[in-house]
């Protein structure tokens, strides 16, 4: 898994989920990662709710027996971003306490 960098976050905020945090992340990276994770979590929540209401269908999504409901894909991404946000929040709190 690639290591999270500021450049990676600038290129794609979802790298906060797909990249591993470095062992001793600097505060600036954690602050930017927090913002990226919050953005990802919030946007996927909105998409999840829109899918439940029938006003959003992901591009290229085709219903099938082996595919999740439309909202489940966004729900899974929301969960990933939420979990990463919790990790980043804990690391920031530790840095602020020291």
N, C-alpha and C positions, 0 to 999 in steps of 0.2 A: 504494500500500500504506500503511495507517495506521502511525503511529509508536507504538512500544511505550511504555506508561506503567505506573506502579504501579497506577493505577485499572483499566487494561485487564487486568493480571495478576490483580487481585482478582476481577474479574468472570468471567474465564475463563483458566485457566492455559495453554490452547492458544494464546492470543494471543502467547505467546513464539515460536511458529512462524509465525503468520499476520501478525504485525506486524513492521515494520522497526525495528531498533535506532536510536536517535537518534545523531547524529554523535559526540557526546561524552557517553556515558551516565554518569550518576553511579554511584558504587560501590554505593549501596543498590539502585538499579534492577538493576544487574548481579547482585548477590547474590540478589535475588528472582527474577530471570530464570533464574539457574542452578538454583535450587530447582524452579522451574516446568518447565524443560526436563528436569531429571532425573526429576521425577514423570511427565511425559508419556512419556519414553523407557521408564521402568520399567513403567508401566501398559500401554503398547502391546506391550512384549515379553511380558508375562504373557498378554495377550489373544492375541497371535500364537501362543504355545505352546499355549494352551487350544484355539484353533481347529485347530491341527495334530492335537491329541488328540481333536477332535470334541466337546469340552465347551463350546464357545462359537460362537455364530452371531450376527453383528451384527443388531440390530433392523432389519427391512425388507430384509435381504439376500435376493436371489432369484438362484438359479443361472441362468446363461445363457452362451451362446457368447462374448459380448463382455464379460463381467464376470470379474474376477480370482478366483482361489480365495479362500476365506474368509480364510485367514491372510495373503494378500498385501496386503490393505488395511491390516491392522495392521502388517505389515512395512514398508510404505511410510511410514506415520505414524511408526514407530519410527526409520526412517532420517532423516526430517526432524528429529525431536527430537534425535537423536544429533548430526547436523550442527550444529544450532543450539547444542547444549551445548558442542561443540568451539570454536565461535566465541566464545561467552561466556566459556569457561574461559581462552582466550587473552587476551581483553580484561581479565579480572580479573588474570591473571598480570602483564600489562603495567602495570596500575595499582598492583599491590603492589610491583613492582620500582622504580617511580619515586617 
